[in-house]
């Protein structure tokens, strides 16, 4: 049964505060829902019929199409706050990101917090294994850091949670330690830093790394554990910071 106009019913809907209609409306019976909706003369002239919804809905909820007709809408479990724009999802559903990029961007500030409010005994953030054809990027990528200094000490600056660090050509004697001081704004003494050797032009074996976090600084000690042979080139090592 097609939508049916009710003859002789041209008029205005009752006013409802700031949402009172300003255009004449015509009642139209929608057999798909068994209810009467209201359309404007312009909608009728263009051949368009009204979009009809449920008898009641959740305040601030996002309306969803019900079926494929484009004429029926329904309530949803997703709400958008009036003033803050905060989006809330009730029930057991989640957020699924699809598309060619498959990216979910969380804010533009330096820190993004993912908070699981319940259950308190079991909170798990799962990150799929990137596998051979993917990557897991931490803190903006594995940035390259080049240290300055060839004697007993060197310095550099790190701005991401992971970095590939290259020293200058060193000549650290056997049983001696070269100390690299790397500035990292925001790191704390309670954080964890992992260091691994990754190469370089140096050919002397038995190098030992020791990395320590303090306020805004990572200190890496590179000890030449070989007694008789000095370091003879650059050393490359990787750093990974774990914020706790």
Residue pairs with C-beta under 8 A, 6 or more apart in sequence:
1 31
2 31
3 28
3 29
3 30
3 31
3 49
3 50
4 28
4 29
4 31
5 26
5 27
5 28
5 29
5 44
6 26
6 27
6 28
6 29
6 36
9 26
9 27
10 24
10 26
10 41
11 24
11 25
12 21
12 24
12 25
13 20
13 21
13 25
13 38
14 20
15 21
21 38
23 40
24 40
24 41
25 38
25 39
25 40
26 38
26 39
26 40
26 41
26 44
27 36
27 37
27 38
28 36
28 37
28 38
28 39
28 49
28 50
29 35
29 36
30 36
30 37
30 49
30 50
30 52
30 71
32 52
32 69
32 71
32 72
33 52
33 72
35 52
35 55
37 50
37 51
37 52
38 50
39 48
39 49
39 50
43 49
43 50
49 71
50 71
51 70
51 71
51 72
51 73
52 71
52 72
52 73
53 63
53 72
53 73
53 74
54 73
54 74
54 75
56 75
57 63
57 75
58 75
58 76
58 79
59 79
60 79
60 80
60 81
60 82
61 75
61 76
61 77
61 78
61 79
62 76
62 78
62 79
62 80
63 73
63 74
63 75
63 76
64 73
64 74
64 75
64 76
65 72
65 73
65 74
66 72
66 73
66 74
77 89
77 90
77 91
77 93
78 87
78 88
78 89
79 87
79 88
79 90
80 86
80 87
81 87
81 88
89 95
95 104
97 103
97 104
106 112
106 114
110 186
114 125
116 123
116 125
127 136
130 136
138 160
138 161
138 162
138 240
139 160
139 161
139 162
139 241
140 159
140 160
140 161
141 160
141 162
142 160
142 162
142 163
142 164
142 238
143 158
143 159
143 160
143 162
143 163
143 164
144 163
144 164
144 166
145 156
145 157
145 158
145 163
145 164
145 165
145 166
145 182
146 156
146 165
146 166
147 154
147 155
147 156
147 165
147 166
147 167
147 168
147 180
147 182
148 154
148 155
148 156
148 168
149 155
149 168
149 180
150 168
150 169
150 170
150 171
152 172
152 176
152 177
152 178
152 179
153 178
153 179
153 180
153 181
154 167
154 168
154 178
154 179
154 180
154 181
155 180
155 181
155 182
155 183
156 165
156 180
156 181
156 182
156 183
157 182
157 183
157 184
158 165
158 182
158 183
158 184
158 218
158 239
159 184
159 185
161 240
161 241
161 243
162 238
162 239
162 240
162 241
163 238
163 239
164 198
164 236
164 237
164 238
165 180
165 182
165 220
165 236
165 237
165 238
165 239
166 200
166 234
166 235
166 236
167 178
167 180
167 200
167 222
167 234
167 235
167 236
168 234
169 201
169 232
169 233
169 234
170 178
170 202
170 222
170 231
170 233
170 234
170 235
171 230
171 231
171 232
172 178
172 222
172 224
172 230
172 231
173 224
173 230
174 224
174 226
174 227
174 228
174 229
174 230
175 223
175 224
175 225
175 226
175 227
176 223
176 224
177 221
177 222
177 223
177 224
178 221
178 222
178 223
178 224
178 231
179 219
179 220
179 221
179 222
180 219
180 220
180 221
180 222
181 217
181 218
181 219
182 217
182 218
182 219
182 220
182 239
183 216
183 217
184 216
184 217
184 218
184 241
185 216
186 216
187 193
187 213
187 214
187 215
187 216
187 217
187 218
187 241
187 243
188 213
188 215
189 213
189 214
189 215
190 213
190 244
191 213
191 241
191 242
191 243
191 244
192 213
192 241
192 242
192 244
193 211
193 212
193 213
193 218
193 239
193 240
193 241
193 242
194 211
194 239
194 240
194 241
194 242
195 209
195 210
195 211
195 220
195 237
195 238
195 239
196 209
196 237
196 238
197 207
197 209
197 235
197 236
197 237
198 236
198 237
198 238
199 236
200 233
200 234
200 235
200 236
201 232
201 233
201 234
202 231
202 232
202 233
202 234
202 235
203 232
203 233
204 224
204 226
204 229
204 230
204 231
204 232
205 226
206 224
206 225
206 226
207 222
207 223
207 224
207 225
207 231
207 235
208 221
208 222
208 223
208 225
209 220
209 221
209 222
209 223
209 237
210 220
210 221
210 223
211 218
211 219
211 220
211 221
211 239
212 218
212 219
212 220
212 221
213 241
218 239
218 241
220 237
220 239
222 231
222 235
222 237
224 230
224 231
